[in-house]
């Protein structure tokens, strides 16, 4: 059986999951992934690419002014 739940971790790094009653008193394996994998990025994509830009300074346009 596979159950997919989407939940947010609170400011104290706590996550509360309420599972269906049919899973009560069972041993479960819980797998936690971040949403980047759901969007198609490899698990280590951001660790490998964050801060790696070595070209000219990137400037974001003000999209509200367009």
PyMOL commands that set and color helices and strands:
alter all, ss='L'
color gray80, all
select helices_A, chain A and resi 21-23+35-38+45-49+63-65
alter helices_A, ss='H'
color red, helices_A
deselect
rebuild
show_as cartoon
